[in-house]
């Protein structure tokens, strides 16, 4: 034991002699406290007495519960003069609760990762920690106005790490403020706090109303607010009728809000297609090596010009995606930002066997958002094509809407740089 304490003290003292501030990470502290209380506390005192500025208590194995964390931080605080930090892993799915318990007991530094990305079950998710400390516990954790960028930063980290967004992630997930069911939706539209613990805009997220068979006119009204058409009762009845007819055919819009938005725009006369699809063809052959080769041909009209493009792919959807991109990217270069991240096929009427209808849901993303589209047909390639076209249409419409904001941003940059 004496040798270990001396090693801790010597290491901290050496770093201090080099002019460094030292944060001492007490690895396995809570496990050690459970096994040998006095020895664990003495290791902390050795670091403090050698000049450490902050001692970070680590739940390295992630096996400690909030009550134990609170008691351990309390004990360390009584034994030390320096500031304390907390470092939690999520092996018991309580890393956020553990971190909040530590802060409540006096920890002033939190170690974690954005979105909880880390070894095994992950580190504590700083997204949830930041939001809870700022909005629930009343702590100042970020510079003013930064909290509203939390969703944007979370998605940027996922994008940079080439990971899919977690739709159910608290505060920043696409489902964090999602609502369905007529009465439920009606209540949210009138008094949002009835089903939302915070205003989603505080963390840069947004409210979503899911269209499903449980939904009614209240959901349609809520979802069409952004188009300023929800005061037209006849139009609302028309849209609701179209949704019900499509659901009867096998459509579901719960995971395909982008397709629903296109439906609303068409019904309201607001739909402005960026391209006209003329025809497509998919051919699958087996080459000399016995491997399948898929080729898709797409004919489309873009800006009055008819384009005829061909692309090979790993399968029909990949080939169609490639051919449609070739047709459109020259006119709409921002399509390069878009990628397909998920593809689901569901057989609707299984008893029909090979003649059964299928529902295809495609999830797409670009640098700042994720959206879903849907297609239904007896032909899986046709269903995929319908969902794919909606995905491209949504991206193009979204970029069109963001043009004024991008122009304003460019003007600000020009002004600030003196150009």
Order of alpha helices (4+ residues) and beta strands (2+ residues): alpha-beta-alpha-alpha-beta-alpha-beta-alpha-beta-alpha-alpha-beta-alpha-beta-alpha-alpha-alpha-beta-beta-beta-alpha-beta-beta-beta-alpha
